Amino acid sequence: MAKQYDVLLRLLLLGDTGVGKTCLLCRFTDNEFHSSHISTIGVDFKMKTLKIDGIKVRVQIWDTAGQERYQTITKQYYRRAQGIILVYDITSSSSFQHIVKWASDVDEFAPDKVQRILVGNKADENRSRAVPKEQGNKLAKNYGMDFFETSASTNYNINESFTRLIELVLHALKKDMDAFQGFTVKSNKYVDMTSPDAEHDNLDNNVKSQKACTC
Ligand SMILES: Nc1nc2c(ncn2[C@@H]2O[C@H](COP(=O)(O)OP(=O)(O)OP(=O)(O)O)[C@@H](O)[C@H]2O)c(=O)[nH]1
């Protein structure tokens, strides 16, 4: 059967509990938002297919639990990520301060070439803002990351941030493939380097969340 996409990518959402990772994912994949907070247990994932620069991209996005007690499980997922969204909540200074810790975990457990962006979520809560936008910008700049303030609630900058990360991953992938003899870019399309079962491998063995898009 013909493949339904040209390339399969894996992205990961990281950040403190309650910053809105699940809501960002639900908004991006299903255009849904729920106001309740049901903590993710371990990890969960959602898929979305989109077209970028004429390339049909299937993205597998892993949503991780922010709670400390799941860190052993969630760290196992860093290794296979090609793109990571580090999320803090603009109304929570501590979630912003902890980005340093999340970024250092990424350095330790994710592949060297992983692409990262920084997201300050809950931008709709400007009245309760604890982290000025400039601070987010500055931190992102220090890490060499792109920065977005988003709101899963109002759908602000959701497509923009996810799409930017996907573009960065595609760009890095293309660079790798161009540099690596034997893998050529045919007809201006990206060759899928993942196995046919890549969407499904590992899933059975992994702890999956009991939370189904009920942010
Ligand atoms: N005002 C506002 N609230 C949001 C936004 N995004 C998420 N929330 C709320 O924040 C709470 C936590 O959202 P979740 O998406 O469950 O947080 P999480 O980061 O996945 O949390 P863990 O699974 O525990 O790691 C929920 O009550 C959401 O409704 C947003 O953009 N604006």
The ligand as an SDF file (V2000), in Angstrom:
LIG
                    3D

 32 34  0  0  0  0  0  0  0  0999 V2000
   -5.5410   29.9680   30.8940 N   0  0  0  0  0  0  0  0  0  0  0  0
   -4.9380   28.9210   30.3360 C   0  0  0  0  0  0  0  0  0  0  0  0
   -4.9550   27.7340   30.9470 N   0  0  0  0  0  0  0  0  0  0  0  0
   -4.3270   26.7030   30.3340 C   0  0  0  0  0  0  0  0  0  0  0  0
   -3.6610   26.8330   29.1020 C   0  0  0  0  0  0  0  0  0  0  0  0
   -3.1310   25.6400   28.7830 N   0  0  0  0  0  0  0  0  0  0  0  0
   -3.4650   24.8090   29.7680 C   0  0  0  0  0  0  0  0  0  0  0  0
   -4.1790   25.4350   30.6910 N   0  0  0  0  0  0  0  0  0  0  0  0
   -4.7180   24.8510   31.9270 C   0  0  0  0  0  0  0  0  0  0  0  0
   -3.6460   24.4310   32.7550 O   0  0  0  0  0  0  0  0  0  0  0  0
   -3.9680   23.2330   33.4340 C   0  0  0  0  0  0  0  0  0  0  0  0
   -2.9260   22.1700   33.1650 C   0  0  0  0  0  0  0  0  0  0  0  0
   -2.9310   21.8350   31.7770 O   0  0  0  0  0  0  0  0  0  0  0  0
   -2.3330   20.4320   31.2630 P   0  0  0  0  0  0  0  0  0  0  0  0
   -2.2620   20.5410   29.7670 O   0  0  0  0  0  0  0  0  0  0  0  0
   -3.0660   19.2960   31.8100 O   0  0  0  0  0  0  0  0  0  0  0  0
   -0.8700   20.4860   31.9110 O   0  0  0  0  0  0  0  0  0  0  0  0
    0.3440   19.4840   31.7080 P   0  0  0  0  0  0  0  0  0  0  0  0
    1.5640   20.2990   31.5120 O   0  0  0  0  0  0  0  0  0  0  0  0
    0.0300   18.4900   30.6410 O   0  0  0  0  0  0  0  0  0  0  0  0
    0.4050   18.7780   33.1360 O   0  0  0  0  0  0  0  0  0  0  0  0
    1.0210   17.3310   33.5370 P   0  0  0  0  0  0  0  0  0  0  0  0
    0.3240   16.3160   32.6990 O   0  0  0  0  0  0  0  0  0  0  0  0
    0.6970   17.1920   34.9880 O   0  0  0  0  0  0  0  0  0  0  0  0
    2.4900   17.3860   33.2880 O   0  0  0  0  0  0  0  0  0  0  0  0
   -5.3760   22.8370   32.9670 C   0  0  0  0  0  0  0  0  0  0  0  0
   -6.3050   23.2770   33.9120 O   0  0  0  0  0  0  0  0  0  0  0  0
   -5.5380   23.6100   31.6600 C   0  0  0  0  0  0  0  0  0  0  0  0
   -6.8690   23.9170   31.3460 O   0  0  0  0  0  0  0  0  0  0  0  0
   -3.6630   28.1220   28.4730 C   0  0  0  0  0  0  0  0  0  0  0  0
   -3.0980   28.3570   27.4100 O   0  0  0  0  0  0  0  0  0  0  0  0
   -4.3070   29.1220   29.1470 N   0  0  0  0  0  0  0  0  0  0  0  0
  1  2  1  0
  2  3  2  0
  2 32  1  0
  3  4  1  0
  4  5  2  0
  4  8  1  0
  5  6  1  0
  5 30  1  0
  6  7  2  0
  7  8  1  0
  8  9  1  0
  9 10  1  0
  9 28  1  0
 10 11  1  0
 11 12  1  0
 11 26  1  0
 12 13  1  0
 13 14  1  0
 14 15  2  0
 14 16  1  0
 14 17  1  0
 17 18  1  0
 18 19  2  0
 18 20  1  0
 18 21  1  0
 21 22  1  0
 22 23  2  0
 22 24  1  0
 22 25  1  0
 26 27  1  0
 26 28  1  0
 28 29  1  0
 30 31  2  0
 30 32  1  0
M  END
$$$$
